[in-house]
Amino acid sequence: MLPQIIETDKQEGINFSFREVQYEINQSQQEGISGVPHFRINDNIEFSGAKDSQIFIQAFRKAGINL
């Protein structure tokens, strides 16, 4: 009985995780995000891909965040 309960709980956890990942993928696609990494700063500055640290510093400053 206990092994069956454990297996059921494990499967439910896997199903929940799958649904959560699918939701995030769908949200990203609706927002036009097609790759990782993808960065969004203050909901108005976005860029994708690996970037040099200076790009991040410039983006933060543009967003009014002083480092």
N, C-alpha and C positions, 0 to 999 in steps of 0.2 A: 504494500500500500504506500509506504513512504517513498520508495523509488518512483512510483507513478506520479505522486504529488510533486516531487522534485522535477521530474521530466516535464510535467505540465507547466509548472512555474517557469522553468527554463525556456520553454517554447513561447510562453506568453511574453517573457522579457525580450526574446529575439523578435517576436512580431511587433512589439511596441517600438523597439529600436528601429526596425525596418520602416515602420510608418513614420516615425520621427524624421528619419533621414530622407524619405520620399517627400515629406512636407517641405523640408529645407531645400531640396533640389527644385521642387516646383516653384517655391517662392523666388529662388534665385533666377530661374529661367524667366519668370514673369517680369523680373526687374532687369532683364537683359544681361545678367551675369552668366558668362559661359566658360569661365576658367578660374583656376586658383593659382596662386593666392589672389584675392581681390580685397581691396581696402576701401573703406568709406569713412570719411572724416566729417563729422557734423552734418551728415546727410546731404552734403552738397559738393564734396570733393571726392572723386573716385578714381582709382587706377588699378590696373591688374598687372600681374607678373612681378618677378623679382625686381626690386629697385634699389638704387644706391641710397645710403642713409641721408644724403643731402636732399634727395627728392622728398623724403618724409619730412625733414626739417622745413623745407620750403612750403610743403602742403599744410603743415601745422601752423606756420606763421600766416599763411594766406587765410586760414580758418580763424585767425585771431588767438591762437594758442601759442604763447611765448614759452620757449624752452630755455 
